[in-house]
Amino acid sequence: MSEKTELLNEVDLVLNPKKGVDLNHLLYVLLGITFAAVVLFPKIYIQQQIYFKSRDISKLKSEYDTLKEENRLIKSSVESIRFKNQVLDTIF
């Protein structure tokens, strides 16, 4: 029986080899992940910084446009008051 068992074990080993993770395979996977992180981290960081800067610029641009329009309205109001003041001064 032991010869039959050994033969079956050898046949089983040939037909279904053990699929274990060896140290080299693990090392290659870790190196691959490290390489991907080293390559992708600066790209992600730079894109994030660009996004935040553009968001700040957009906010400042909208504030600038609002202040510009407000300045135009104030100038118009000042001009109207000057005109009224000059007309009223000349009448009296």
PDB file of N, CA, C and O in Angstrom:
ATOM      1  N   MET A   1       0.792  -1.186   0.000  1.00  0.00           N
ATOM      2  CA  MET A   1       0.000   0.000   0.000  1.00  0.00           C
ATOM      3  C   MET A   1       0.842   1.261   0.000  1.00  0.00           C
ATOM      4  O   MET A   1       0.444   2.259  -0.600  1.00  0.00           O
ATOM      5  N   SER A   2       1.957   1.246   0.634  1.00  0.00           N
ATOM      6  CA  SER A   2       2.758   2.453   0.721  1.00  0.00           C
ATOM      7  C   SER A   2       3.315   2.844  -0.647  1.00  0.00           C
ATOM      8  O   SER A   2       3.465   4.029  -0.945  1.00  0.00           O
ATOM      9  N   GLU A   3       3.620   1.849  -1.472  1.00  0.00           N
ATOM     10  CA  GLU A   3       4.106   2.175  -2.820  1.00  0.00           C
ATOM     11  C   GLU A   3       3.006   2.857  -3.619  1.00  0.00           C
ATOM     12  O   GLU A   3       3.253   3.823  -4.341  1.00  0.00           O
ATOM     13  N   LYS A   4       1.779   2.337  -3.477  1.00  0.00           N
ATOM     14  CA  LYS A   4       0.647   2.953  -4.183  1.00  0.00           C
ATOM     15  C   LYS A   4       0.406   4.370  -3.672  1.00  0.00           C
ATOM     16  O   LYS A   4       0.123   5.271  -4.462  1.00  0.00           O
ATOM     17  N   THR A   5       0.510   4.568  -2.410  1.00  0.00           N
ATOM     18  CA  THR A   5       0.305   5.895  -1.816  1.00  0.00           C
ATOM     19  C   THR A   5       1.390   6.855  -2.266  1.00  0.00           C
ATOM     20  O   THR A   5       1.096   8.001  -2.607  1.00  0.00           O
ATOM     21  N   GLU A   6       2.622   6.414  -2.274  1.00  0.00           N
ATOM     22  CA  GLU A   6       3.719   7.261  -2.740  1.00  0.00           C
ATOM     23  C   GLU A   6       3.535   7.628  -4.205  1.00  0.00           C
ATOM     24  O   GLU A   6       3.745   8.772  -4.608  1.00  0.00           O
ATOM     25  N   LEU A   7       3.135   6.625  -5.000  1.00  0.00           N
ATOM     26  CA  LEU A   7       2.908   6.863  -6.418  1.00  0.00           C
ATOM     27  C   LEU A   7       1.768   7.863  -6.632  1.00  0.00           C
ATOM     28  O   LEU A   7       1.871   8.768  -7.460  1.00  0.00           O
ATOM     29  N   LEU A   8       0.701   7.690  -5.886  1.00  0.00           N
ATOM     30  CA  LEU A   8      -0.420   8.633  -5.974  1.00  0.00           C
ATOM     31  C   LEU A   8      -0.009  10.032  -5.518  1.00  0.00           C
ATOM     32  O   LEU A   8      -0.427  11.026  -6.111  1.00  0.00           O
ATOM     33  N   ASN A   9       0.789  10.110  -4.491  1.00  0.00           N
ATOM     34  CA  ASN A   9       1.270  11.416  -4.017  1.00  0.00           C
ATOM     35  C   ASN A   9       2.153  12.087  -5.064  1.00  0.00           C
ATOM     36  O   ASN A   9       2.064  13.297  -5.273  1.00  0.00           O
ATOM     37  N   GLU A  10       2.998  11.308  -5.715  1.00  0.00           N
ATOM     38  CA  GLU A  10       3.868  11.873  -6.754  1.00  0.00           C
ATOM     39  C   GLU A  10       3.058  12.325  -7.962  1.00  0.00           C
ATOM     40  O   GLU A  10       3.310  13.387  -8.530  1.00  0.00           O
ATOM     41  N   VAL A  11       2.084  11.505  -8.347  1.00  0.00           N
ATOM     42  CA  VAL A  11       1.213  11.881  -9.471  1.00  0.00           C
ATOM     43  C   VAL A  11       0.421  13.132  -9.115  1.00  0.00           C
ATOM     44  O   VAL A  11       0.285  14.041  -9.934  1.00  0.00           O
ATOM     45  N   ASP A  12      -0.092  13.177  -7.910  1.00  0.00           N
ATOM     46  CA  ASP A  12      -0.844  14.349  -7.455  1.00  0.00           C
ATOM     47  C   ASP A  12       0.055  15.592  -7.442  1.00  0.00           C
ATOM     48  O   ASP A  12      -0.388  16.686  -7.793  1.00  0.00           O
ATOM     49  N   LEU A  13       1.295  15.421  -7.042  1.00  0.00           N
ATOM     50  CA  LEU A  13       2.245  16.535  -7.015  1.00  0.00           C
ATOM     51  C   LEU A  13       2.531  17.037  -8.429  1.00  0.00           C
ATOM     52  O   LEU A  13       2.679  18.241  -8.637  1.00  0.00           O
ATOM     53  N   VAL A  14       2.611  16.127  -9.403  1.00  0.00           N
ATOM     54  CA  VAL A  14       2.878  16.506 -10.786  1.00  0.00           C
ATOM     55  C   VAL A  14       1.647  17.177 -11.392  1.00  0.00           C
ATOM     56  O   VAL A  14       1.765  18.197 -12.071  1.00  0.00           O
ATOM     57  N   LEU A  15       0.475  16.611 -11.150  1.00  0.00           N
ATOM     58  CA  LEU A  15      -0.754  17.141 -11.752  1.00  0.00           C
ATOM     59  C   LEU A  15      -1.232  18.423 -11.065  1.00  0.00           C
ATOM     60  O   LEU A  15      -1.727  19.332 -11.732  1.00  0.00           O
ATOM     61  N   ASN A  16      -1.092  18.500  -9.785  1.00  0.00           N
ATOM     62  CA  ASN A  16      -1.531  19.664  -9.019  1.00  0.00           C
ATOM     63  C   ASN A  16      -0.368  20.201  -8.196  1.00  0.00           C
ATOM     64  O   ASN A  16      -0.272  19.921  -7.001  1.00  0.00           O
ATOM     65  N   PRO A  17       0.513  20.968  -8.822  1.00  0.00           N
ATOM     66  CA  PRO A  17       1.647  21.474  -8.041  1.00  0.00           C
ATOM     67  C   PRO A  17       1.161  22.466  -6.982  1.00  0.00           C
ATOM     68  O   PRO A  17       0.161  23.161  -7.165  1.00  0.00           O
ATOM     69  N   LYS A  18       1.885  22.510  -5.891  1.00  0.00           N
ATOM     70  CA  LYS A  18       1.535  23.424  -4.807  1.00  0.00           C
ATOM     71  C   LYS A  18       1.805  24.857  -5.269  1.00  0.00           C
ATOM     72  O   LYS A  18       2.860  25.175  -5.818  1.00  0.00           O
ATOM     73  N   LYS A  19       0.825  25.691  -5.027  1.00  0.00           N
ATOM     74  CA  LYS A  19       0.954  27.084  -5.443  1.00  0.00           C
ATOM     75  C   LYS A  19       1.155  27.947  -4.210  1.00  0.00           C
ATOM     76  O   LYS A  19       0.198  28.500  -3.667  1.00  0.00           O
ATOM     77  N   GLY A  20       2.340  28.054  -3.789  1.00  0.00           N
ATOM     78  CA  GLY A  20       2.652  28.849  -2.614  1.00  0.00           C
ATOM     79  C   GLY A  20       3.290  30.170  -3.034  1.00  0.00           C
ATOM     80  O   GLY A  20       3.790  30.309  -4.150  1.00  0.00           O
ATOM     81  N   VAL A  21       3.261  31.111  -2.143  1.00  0.00           N
ATOM     82  CA  VAL A  21       3.888  32.403  -2.397  1.00  0.00           C
ATOM     83  C   VAL A  21       5.294  32.346  -1.835  1.00  0.00           C
ATOM     84  O   VAL A  21       5.500  32.197  -0.630  1.00  0.00           O
ATOM     85  N   ASP A  22       6.250  32.467  -2.730  1.00  0.00           N
ATOM     86  CA  ASP A  22       7.625  32.445  -2.262  1.00  0.00           C
ATOM     87  C   ASP A  22       8.085  33.878  -1.985  1.00  0.00           C
ATOM     88  O   ASP A  22       7.381  34.844  -2.280  1.00  0.00           O
ATOM     89  N   LEU A  23       9.261  33.986  -1.422  1.00  0.00           N
ATOM     90  CA  LEU A  23       9.788  35.282  -1.005  1.00  0.00           C
ATOM     91  C   LEU A  23      10.028  36.196  -2.198  1.00  0.00           C
ATOM     92  O   LEU A  23       9.789  37.400  -2.097  1.00  0.00           O
ATOM     93  N   ASN A  24      10.492  35.663  -3.324  1.00  0.00           N
ATOM     94  CA  ASN A  24      10.750  36.492  -4.500  1.00  0.00           C
ATOM     95  C   ASN A  24       9.467  37.121  -5.034  1.00  0.00           C
ATOM     96  O   ASN A  24       9.441  38.300  -5.386  1.00  0.00           O
ATOM     97  N   HIS A  25       8.415  36.328  -5.090  1.00  0.00           N
ATOM     98  CA  HIS A  25       7.145  36.846  -5.579  1.00  0.00           C
ATOM     99  C   HIS A  25       6.635  37.968  -4.664  1.00  0.00           C
ATOM    100  O   HIS A  25       6.181  39.006  -5.146  1.00  0.00           O
ATOM    101  N   LEU A  26       6.709  37.761  -3.382  1.00  0.00           N
ATOM    102  CA  LEU A  26       6.290  38.774  -2.417  1.00  0.00           C
ATOM    103  C   LEU A  26       7.132  40.043  -2.550  1.00  0.00           C
ATOM    104  O   LEU A  26       6.604  41.153  -2.477  1.00  0.00           O
ATOM    105  N   LEU A  27       8.424  39.878  -2.742  1.00  0.00           N
ATOM    106  CA  LEU A  27       9.323  41.014  -2.901  1.00  0.00           C
ATOM    107  C   LEU A  27       8.995  41.808  -4.171  1.00  0.00           C
ATOM    108  O   LEU A  27       9.006  43.039  -4.152  1.00  0.00           O
ATOM    109  N   TYR A  28       8.702  41.109  -5.273  1.00  0.00           N
ATOM    110  CA  TYR A  28       8.339  41.793  -6.518  1.00  0.00           C
ATOM    111  C   TYR A  28       7.035  42.577  -6.362  1.00  0.00           C
ATOM    112  O   TYR A  28       6.914  43.690  -6.873  1.00  0.00           O
ATOM    113  N   VAL A  29       6.090  42.013  -5.676  1.00  0.00           N
ATOM    114  CA  VAL A  29       4.820  42.705  -5.459  1.00  0.00           C
ATOM    115  C   VAL A  29       5.039  43.960  -4.611  1.00  0.00           C
ATOM    116  O   VAL A  29       4.508  45.024  -4.930  1.00  0.00           O
ATOM    117  N   LEU A  30       5.811  43.839  -3.544  1.00  0.00           N
ATOM    118  CA  LEU A  30       6.094  44.998  -2.700  1.00  0.00           C
ATOM    119  C   LEU A  30       6.867  46.076  -3.459  1.00  0.00           C
ATOM    120  O   LEU A  30       6.592  47.265  -3.302  1.00  0.00           O
ATOM    121  N   LEU A  31       7.830  45.663  -4.278  1.00  0.00           N
ATOM    122  CA  LEU A  31       8.574  46.629  -5.083  1.00  0.00           C
ATOM    123  C   LEU A  31       7.656  47.316  -6.098  1.00  0.00           C
ATOM    124  O   LEU A  31       7.786  48.515  -6.344  1.00  0.00           O
ATOM    125  N   GLY A  32       6.743  46.567  -6.678  1.00  0.00           N
ATOM    126  CA  GLY A  32       5.796  47.140  -7.630  1.00  0.00           C
ATOM    127  C   GLY A  32       4.886  48.167  -6.971  1.00  0.00           C
ATOM    128  O   GLY A  32       4.651  49.240  -7.527  1.00  0.00           O
ATOM    129  N   ILE A  33       4.380  47.847  -5.799  1.00  0.00           N
ATOM    130  CA  ILE A  33       3.523  48.786  -5.072  1.00  0.00           C
ATOM    131  C   ILE A  33       4.304  50.026  -4.668  1.00  0.00           C
ATOM    132  O   ILE A  33       3.798  51.143  -4.774  1.00  0.00           O
ATOM    133  N   THR A  34       5.533  49.836  -4.205  1.00  0.00           N
ATOM    134  CA  THR A  34       6.376  50.975  -3.824  1.00  0.00           C
ATOM    135  C   THR A  34       6.677  51.860  -5.032  1.00  0.00           C
ATOM    136  O   THR A  34       6.609  53.086  -4.941  1.00  0.00           O
ATOM    137  N   PHE A  35       7.006  51.245  -6.150  1.00  0.00           N
ATOM    138  CA  PHE A  35       7.288  52.012  -7.372  1.00  0.00           C
ATOM    139  C   PHE A  35       6.054  52.797  -7.809  1.00  0.00           C
ATOM    140  O   PHE A  35       6.159  53.969  -8.169  1.00  0.00           O
ATOM    141  N   ALA A  36       4.892  52.160  -7.779  1.00  0.00           N
ATOM    142  CA  ALA A  36       3.653  52.848  -8.168  1.00  0.00           C
ATOM    143  C   ALA A  36       3.368  54.018  -7.232  1.00  0.00           C
ATOM    144  O   ALA A  36       2.941  55.080  -7.684  1.00  0.00           O
ATOM    145  N   ALA A  37       3.597  53.837  -5.948  1.00  0.00           N
ATOM    146  CA  ALA A  37       3.366  54.915  -4.987  1.00  0.00           C
ATOM    147  C   ALA A  37       4.345  56.064  -5.212  1.00  0.00           C
ATOM    148  O   ALA A  37       3.958  57.231  -5.141  1.00  0.00           O
ATOM    149  N   VAL A  38       5.600  55.744  -5.481  1.00  0.00           N
ATOM    150  CA  VAL A  38       6.605  56.787  -5.712  1.00  0.00           C
ATOM    151  C   VAL A  38       6.303  57.570  -6.987  1.00  0.00           C
ATOM    152  O   VAL A  38       6.518  58.781  -7.040  1.00  0.00           O
ATOM    153  N   VAL A  39       5.813  56.891  -7.999  1.00  0.00           N
ATOM    154  CA  VAL A  39       5.514  57.556  -9.265  1.00  0.00           C
ATOM    155  C   VAL A  39       4.215  58.352  -9.172  1.00  0.00           C
ATOM    156  O   VAL A  39       4.137  59.470  -9.682  1.00  0.00           O
ATOM    157  N   LEU A  40       3.204  57.790  -8.532  1.00  0.00           N
ATOM    158  CA  LEU A  40       1.890  58.423  -8.529  1.00  0.00           C
ATOM    159  C   LEU A  40       1.715  59.488  -7.449  1.00  0.00           C
ATOM    160  O   LEU A  40       0.924  60.411  -7.646  1.00  0.00           O
ATOM    161  N   PHE A  41       2.406  59.403  -6.335  1.00  0.00           N
ATOM    162  CA  PHE A  41       2.219  60.367  -5.254  1.00  0.00           C
ATOM    163  C   PHE A  41       2.511  61.796  -5.681  1.00  0.00           C
ATOM    164  O   PHE A  41       1.695  62.674  -5.403  1.00  0.00           O
ATOM    165  N   PRO A  42       3.641  62.081  -6.347  1.00  0.00           N
ATOM    166  CA  PRO A  42       3.872  63.479  -6.758  1.00  0.00           C
ATOM    167  C   PRO A  42       2.798  63.988  -7.719  1.00  0.00           C
ATOM    168  O   PRO A  42       2.390  65.146  -7.634  1.00  0.00           O
ATOM    169  N   LYS A  43       2.343  63.138  -8.622  1.00  0.00           N
ATOM    170  CA  LYS A  43       1.311  63.547  -9.576  1.00  0.00           C
ATOM    171  C   LYS A  43       0.022  63.907  -8.844  1.00  0.00           C
ATOM    172  O   LYS A  43      -0.588  64.938  -9.128  1.00  0.00           O
ATOM    173  N   ILE A  44      -0.384  63.079  -7.923  1.00  0.00           N
ATOM    174  CA  ILE A  44      -1.609  63.343  -7.161  1.00  0.00           C
ATOM    175  C   ILE A  44      -1.445  64.601  -6.325  1.00  0.00           C
ATOM    176  O   ILE A  44      -2.364  65.416  -6.253  1.00  0.00           O
ATOM    177  N   TYR A  45      -0.289  64.772  -5.693  1.00  0.00           N
ATOM    178  CA  TYR A  45      -0.043  65.945  -4.864  1.00  0.00           C
ATOM    179  C   TYR A  45      -0.095  67.223  -5.697  1.00  0.00           C
ATOM    180  O   TYR A  45      -0.712  68.207  -5.289  1.00  0.00           O
ATOM    181  N   ILE A  46       0.543  67.210  -6.850  1.00  0.00           N
ATOM    182  CA  ILE A  46       0.565  68.401  -7.705  1.00  0.00           C
ATOM    183  C   ILE A  46      -0.840  68.718  -8.215  1.00  0.00           C
ATOM    184  O   ILE A  46      -1.236  69.883  -8.239  1.00  0.00           O
ATOM    185  N   GLN A  47      -1.593  67.705  -8.620  1.00  0.00           N
ATOM    186  CA  GLN A  47      -2.959  67.944  -9.086  1.00  0.00           C
ATOM    187  C   GLN A  47      -3.823  68.518  -7.974  1.00  0.00           C
ATOM    188  O   GLN A  47      -4.658  69.387  -8.222  1.00  0.00           O
ATOM    189  N   GLN A  48      -3.630  68.046  -6.773  1.00  0.00           N
ATOM    190  CA  GLN A  48      -4.405  68.551  -5.644  1.00  0.00           C
ATOM    191  C   GLN A  48      -4.052  70.012  -5.366  1.00  0.00           C
ATOM    192  O   GLN A  48      -4.941  70.824  -5.108  1.00  0.00           O
ATOM    193  N   GLN A  49      -2.774  70.347  -5.417  1.00  0.00           N
ATOM    194  CA  GLN A  49      -2.367  71.728  -5.187  1.00  0.00           C
ATOM    195  C   GLN A  49      -2.912  72.652  -6.278  1.00  0.00           C
ATOM    196  O   GLN A  49      -3.359  73.761  -5.987  1.00  0.00           O
ATOM    197  N   ILE A  50      -2.875  72.202  -7.519  1.00  0.00           N
ATOM    198  CA  ILE A  50      -3.424  72.993  -8.628  1.00  0.00           C
ATOM    199  C   ILE A  50      -4.916  73.214  -8.413  1.00  0.00           C
ATOM    200  O   ILE A  50      -5.417  74.317  -8.631  1.00  0.00           O
ATOM    201  N   TYR A  51      -5.624  72.180  -7.988  1.00  0.00           N
ATOM    202  CA  TYR A  51      -7.065  72.299  -7.751  1.00  0.00           C
ATOM    203  C   TYR A  51      -7.351  73.345  -6.676  1.00  0.00           C
ATOM    204  O   TYR A  51      -8.220  74.198  -6.859  1.00  0.00           O
ATOM    205  N   PHE A  52      -6.622  73.286  -5.549  1.00  0.00           N
ATOM    206  CA  PHE A  52      -6.874  74.239  -4.472  1.00  0.00           C
ATOM    207  C   PHE A  52      -6.518  75.662  -4.888  1.00  0.00           C
ATOM    208  O   PHE A  52      -7.231  76.603  -4.540  1.00  0.00           O
ATOM    209  N   LYS A  53      -5.430  75.827  -5.625  1.00  0.00           N
ATOM    210  CA  LYS A  53      -5.046  77.167  -6.081  1.00  0.00           C
ATOM    211  C   LYS A  53      -6.084  77.718  -7.056  1.00  0.00           C
ATOM    212  O   LYS A  53      -6.451  78.890  -6.971  1.00  0.00           O
ATOM    213  N   SER A  54      -6.558  76.886  -7.976  1.00  0.00           N
ATOM    214  CA  SER A  54      -7.545  77.366  -8.936  1.00  0.00           C
ATOM    215  C   SER A  54      -8.857  77.695  -8.234  1.00  0.00           C
ATOM    216  O   SER A  54      -9.560  78.621  -8.639  1.00  0.00           O
ATOM    217  N   ARG A  55      -9.193  76.945  -7.186  1.00  0.00           N
ATOM    218  CA  ARG A  55     -10.399  77.263  -6.415  1.00  0.00           C
ATOM    219  C   ARG A  55     -10.245  78.610  -5.718  1.00  0.00           C
ATOM    220  O   ARG A  55     -11.184  79.406  -5.699  1.00  0.00           O
ATOM    221  N   ASP A  56      -9.075  78.876  -5.148  1.00  0.00           N
ATOM    222  CA  ASP A  56      -8.822  80.173  -4.521  1.00  0.00           C
ATOM    223  C   ASP A  56      -8.863  81.294  -5.543  1.00  0.00           C
ATOM    224  O   ASP A  56      -9.418  82.361  -5.279  1.00  0.00           O
ATOM    225  N   ILE A  57      -8.276  81.057  -6.708  1.00  0.00           N
ATOM    226  CA  ILE A  57      -8.274  82.071  -7.757  1.00  0.00           C
ATOM    227  C   ILE A  57      -9.694  82.358  -8.215  1.00  0.00           C
ATOM    228  O   ILE A  57     -10.045  83.515  -8.447  1.00  0.00           O
ATOM    229  N   SER A  58     -10.505  81.338  -8.347  1.00  0.00           N
ATOM    230  CA  SER A  58     -11.896  81.522  -8.755  1.00  0.00           C
ATOM    231  C   SER A  58     -12.659  82.335  -7.720  1.00  0.00           C
ATOM    232  O   SER A  58     -13.448  83.212  -8.071  1.00  0.00           O
ATOM    233  N   LYS A  59     -12.427  82.048  -6.465  1.00  0.00           N
ATOM    234  CA  LYS A  59     -13.084  82.798  -5.387  1.00  0.00           C
ATOM    235  C   LYS A  59     -12.660  84.270  -5.426  1.00  0.00           C
ATOM    236  O   LYS A  59     -13.503  85.161  -5.322  1.00  0.00           O
ATOM    237  N   LEU A  60     -11.362  84.523  -5.576  1.00  0.00           N
ATOM    238  CA  LEU A  60     -10.872  85.899  -5.641  1.00  0.00           C
ATOM    239  C   LEU A  60     -11.395  86.624  -6.881  1.00  0.00           C
ATOM    240  O   LEU A  60     -11.697  87.815  -6.821  1.00  0.00           O
ATOM    241  N   LYS A  61     -11.504  85.914  -7.998  1.00  0.00           N
ATOM    242  CA  LYS A  61     -12.030  86.509  -9.229  1.00  0.00           C
ATOM    243  C   LYS A  61     -13.481  86.931  -9.050  1.00  0.00           C
ATOM    244  O   LYS A  61     -13.875  88.012  -9.490  1.00  0.00           O
ATOM    245  N   SER A  62     -14.274  86.086  -8.408  1.00  0.00           N
ATOM    246  CA  SER A  62     -15.675  86.455  -8.186  1.00  0.00           C
ATOM    247  C   SER A  62     -15.784  87.648  -7.241  1.00  0.00           C
ATOM    248  O   SER A  62     -16.621  88.526  -7.451  1.00  0.00           O
ATOM    249  N   GLU A  63     -14.946  87.690  -6.202  1.00  0.00           N
ATOM    250  CA  GLU A  63     -14.933  88.846  -5.302  1.00  0.00           C
ATOM    251  C   GLU A  63     -14.490  90.100  -6.048  1.00  0.00           C
ATOM    252  O   GLU A  63     -15.050  91.176  -5.840  1.00  0.00           O
ATOM    253  N   TYR A  64     -13.500  89.969  -6.906  1.00  0.00           N
ATOM    254  CA  TYR A  64     -13.028  91.103  -7.700  1.00  0.00           C
ATOM    255  C   TYR A  64     -14.141  91.639  -8.598  1.00  0.00           C
ATOM    256  O   TYR A  64     -14.350  92.850  -8.675  1.00  0.00           O
ATOM    257  N   ASP A  65     -14.852  90.739  -9.275  1.00  0.00           N
ATOM    258  CA  ASP A  65     -15.952  91.167 -10.145  1.00  0.00           C
ATOM    259  C   ASP A  65     -17.052  91.859  -9.350  1.00  0.00           C
ATOM    260  O   ASP A  65     -17.621  92.852  -9.803  1.00  0.00           O
ATOM    261  N   THR A  66     -17.348  91.334  -8.170  1.00  0.00           N
ATOM    262  CA  THR A  66     -18.364  91.946  -7.312  1.00  0.00           C
ATOM    263  C   THR A  66     -17.926  93.340  -6.883  1.00  0.00           C
ATOM    264  O   THR A  66     -18.715  94.283  -6.940  1.00  0.00           O
ATOM    265  N   LEU A  67     -16.683  93.475  -6.456  1.00  0.00           N
ATOM    266  CA  LEU A  67     -16.179  94.779  -6.029  1.00  0.00           C
ATOM    267  C   LEU A  67     -16.108  95.764  -7.192  1.00  0.00           C
ATOM    268  O   LEU A  67     -16.355  96.957  -7.014  1.00  0.00           O
ATOM    269  N   LYS A  68     -15.777  95.280  -8.354  1.00  0.00           N
ATOM    270  CA  LYS A  68     -15.725  96.147  -9.527  1.00  0.00           C
ATOM    271  C   LYS A  68     -17.114  96.700  -9.854  1.00  0.00           C
ATOM    272  O   LYS A  68     -17.263  97.887 -10.143  1.00  0.00           O
ATOM    273  N   GLU A  69     -18.123  95.837  -9.805  1.00  0.00           N
ATOM    274  CA  GLU A  69     -19.498  96.269 -10.053  1.00  0.00           C
ATOM    275  C   GLU A  69     -19.970  97.229  -8.967  1.00  0.00           C
ATOM    276  O   GLU A  69     -20.649  98.215  -9.256  1.00  0.00           O
ATOM    277  N   GLU A  70     -19.615  96.944  -7.730  1.00  0.00           N
ATOM    278  CA  GLU A  70     -19.968  97.826  -6.623  1.00  0.00           C
ATOM    279  C   GLU A  70     -19.300  99.190  -6.793  1.00  0.00           C
ATOM    280  O   GLU A  70     -19.909 100.223  -6.517  1.00  0.00           O
ATOM    281  N   ASN A  71     -18.059  99.188  -7.245  1.00  0.00           N
ATOM    282  CA  ASN A  71     -17.335 100.439  -7.486  1.00  0.00           C
ATOM    283  C   ASN A  71     -18.031 101.250  -8.583  1.00  0.00           C
ATOM    284  O   ASN A  71     -18.149 102.471  -8.478  1.00  0.00           O
ATOM    285  N   ARG A  72     -18.483 100.573  -9.619  1.00  0.00           N
ATOM    286  CA  ARG A  72     -19.185 101.255 -10.700  1.00  0.00           C
ATOM    287  C   ARG A  72     -20.471 101.900 -10.188  1.00  0.00           C
ATOM    288  O   ARG A  72     -20.790 103.032 -10.553  1.00  0.00           O
ATOM    289  N   LEU A  73     -21.210 101.179  -9.343  1.00  0.00           N
ATOM    290  CA  LEU A  73     -22.449 101.727  -8.781  1.00  0.00           C
ATOM    291  C   LEU A  73     -22.170 102.916  -7.866  1.00  0.00           C
ATOM    292  O   LEU A  73     -22.905 103.903  -7.889  1.00  0.00           O
ATOM    293  N   ILE A  74     -21.125 102.827  -7.072  1.00  0.00           N
ATOM    294  CA  ILE A  74     -20.769 103.930  -6.171  1.00  0.00           C
ATOM    295  C   ILE A  74     -20.345 105.154  -6.972  1.00  0.00           C
ATOM    296  O   ILE A  74     -20.722 106.274  -6.629  1.00  0.00           O
ATOM    297  N   LYS A  75     -19.564 104.958  -8.036  1.00  0.00           N
ATOM    298  CA  LYS A  75     -19.170 106.084  -8.882  1.00  0.00           C
ATOM    299  C   LYS A  75     -20.383 106.741  -9.518  1.00  0.00           C
ATOM    300  O   LYS A  75     -20.458 107.965  -9.615  1.00  0.00           O
ATOM    301  N   SER A  76     -21.318 105.930  -9.944  1.00  0.00           N
ATOM    302  CA  SER A  76     -22.545 106.462 -10.530  1.00  0.00           C
ATOM    303  C   SER A  76     -23.324 107.261  -9.496  1.00  0.00           C
ATOM    304  O   SER A  76     -23.838 108.339  -9.796  1.00  0.00           O
ATOM    305  N   SER A  77     -23.409 106.742  -8.296  1.00  0.00           N
ATOM    306  CA  SER A  77     -24.110 107.444  -7.223  1.00  0.00           C
ATOM    307  C   SER A  77     -23.407 108.753  -6.879  1.00  0.00           C
ATOM    308  O   SER A  77     -24.063 109.776  -6.685  1.00  0.00           O
ATOM    309  N   VAL A  78     -22.103 108.729  -6.805  1.00  0.00           N
ATOM    310  CA  VAL A  78     -21.327 109.944  -6.505  1.00  0.00           C
ATOM    311  C   VAL A  78     -21.524 110.979  -7.608  1.00  0.00           C
ATOM    312  O   VAL A  78     -21.690 112.165  -7.324  1.00  0.00           O
ATOM    313  N   GLU A  79     -21.507 110.550  -8.830  1.00  0.00           N
ATOM    314  CA  GLU A  79     -21.716 111.463  -9.946  1.00  0.00           C
ATOM    315  C   GLU A  79     -23.115 112.076  -9.892  1.00  0.00           C
ATOM    316  O   GLU A  79     -23.282 113.266 -10.162  1.00  0.00           O
ATOM    317  N   SER A  80     -24.110 111.275  -9.546  1.00  0.00           N
ATOM    318  CA  SER A  80     -25.479 111.777  -9.417  1.00  0.00           C
ATOM    319  C   SER A  80     -25.573 112.796  -8.295  1.00  0.00           C
ATOM    320  O   SER A  80     -26.219 113.833  -8.452  1.00  0.00           O
ATOM    321  N   ILE A  81     -24.941 112.517  -7.170  1.00  0.00           N
ATOM    322  CA  ILE A  81     -24.956 113.457  -6.040  1.00  0.00           C
ATOM    323  C   ILE A  81     -24.240 114.751  -6.417  1.00  0.00           C
ATOM    324  O   ILE A  81     -24.716 115.831  -6.065  1.00  0.00           O
ATOM    325  N   ARG A  82     -23.132 114.676  -7.110  1.00  0.00           N
ATOM    326  CA  ARG A  82     -22.404 115.879  -7.554  1.00  0.00           C
ATOM    327  C   ARG A  82     -23.265 116.719  -8.491  1.00  0.00           C
ATOM    328  O   ARG A  82     -23.325 117.944  -8.391  1.00  0.00           O
ATOM    329  N   PHE A  83     -23.922 116.019  -9.396  1.00  0.00           N
ATOM    330  CA  PHE A  83     -24.765 116.745 -10.329  1.00  0.00           C
ATOM    331  C   PHE A  83     -25.883 117.467  -9.584  1.00  0.00           C
ATOM    332  O   PHE A  83     -26.137 118.646  -9.833  1.00  0.00           O
ATOM    333  N   LYS A  84     -26.555 116.760  -8.667  1.00  0.00           N
ATOM    334  CA  LYS A  84     -27.608 117.394  -7.871  1.00  0.00           C
ATOM    335  C   LYS A  84     -27.054 118.556  -7.062  1.00  0.00           C
ATOM    336  O   LYS A  84     -27.694 119.602  -6.960  1.00  0.00           O
ATOM    337  N   ASN A  85     -25.895 118.384  -6.500  1.00  0.00           N
ATOM    338  CA  ASN A  85     -25.273 119.406  -5.685  1.00  0.00           C
ATOM    339  C   ASN A  85     -24.936 120.634  -6.529  1.00  0.00           C
ATOM    340  O   ASN A  85     -25.164 121.763  -6.095  1.00  0.00           O
ATOM    341  N   GLN A  86     -24.406 120.430  -7.708  1.00  0.00           N
ATOM    342  CA  GLN A  86     -24.061 121.549  -8.582  1.00  0.00           C
ATOM    343  C   GLN A  86     -25.313 122.270  -9.078  1.00  0.00           C
ATOM    344  O   GLN A  86     -25.327 123.497  -9.173  1.00  0.00           O
ATOM    345  N   VAL A  87     -26.355 121.517  -9.392  1.00  0.00           N
ATOM    346  CA  VAL A  87     -27.588 122.132  -9.859  1.00  0.00           C
ATOM    347  C   VAL A  87     -28.245 122.896  -8.752  1.00  0.00           C
ATOM    348  O   VAL A  87     -28.716 124.012  -8.968  1.00  0.00           O
ATOM    349  N   LEU A  88     -28.292 122.321  -7.548  1.00  0.00           N
ATOM    350  CA  LEU A  88     -28.905 122.995  -6.424  1.00  0.00           C
ATOM    351  C   LEU A  88     -28.117 124.237  -6.020  1.00  0.00           C
ATOM    352  O   LEU A  88     -28.713 125.233  -5.612  1.00  0.00           O
ATOM    353  N   ASP A  89     -26.780 124.199  -6.125  1.00  0.00           N
ATOM    354  CA  ASP A  89     -25.946 125.347  -5.779  1.00  0.00           C
ATOM    355  C   ASP A  89     -26.176 126.482  -6.765  1.00  0.00           C
ATOM    356  O   ASP A  89     -26.195 127.647  -6.367  1.00  0.00           O
ATOM    357  N   THR A  90     -26.348 126.172  -8.013  1.00  0.00           N
ATOM    358  CA  THR A  90     -26.542 127.233  -9.000  1.00  0.00           C
ATOM    359  C   THR A  90     -27.948 127.832  -8.923  1.00  0.00           C
ATOM    360  O   THR A  90     -28.149 128.992  -9.282  1.00  0.00           O
ATOM    361  N   ILE A  91     -28.908 127.054  -8.463  1.00  0.00           N
ATOM    362  CA  ILE A  91     -30.266 127.575  -8.347  1.00  0.00           C
ATOM    363  C   ILE A  91     -30.368 128.540  -7.176  1.00  0.00           C
ATOM    364  O   ILE A  91     -31.015 129.580  -7.302  1.00  0.00           O
ATOM    365  N   PHE A  92     -29.774 128.242  -6.083  1.00  0.00           N
ATOM    366  CA  PHE A  92     -29.882 129.109  -4.909  1.00  0.00           C
ATOM    367  C   PHE A  92     -28.715 130.013  -4.849  1.00  0.00           C
ATOM    368  O   PHE A  92     -28.612 130.827  -3.932  1.00  0.00           O
TER     369      PHE A  92
END
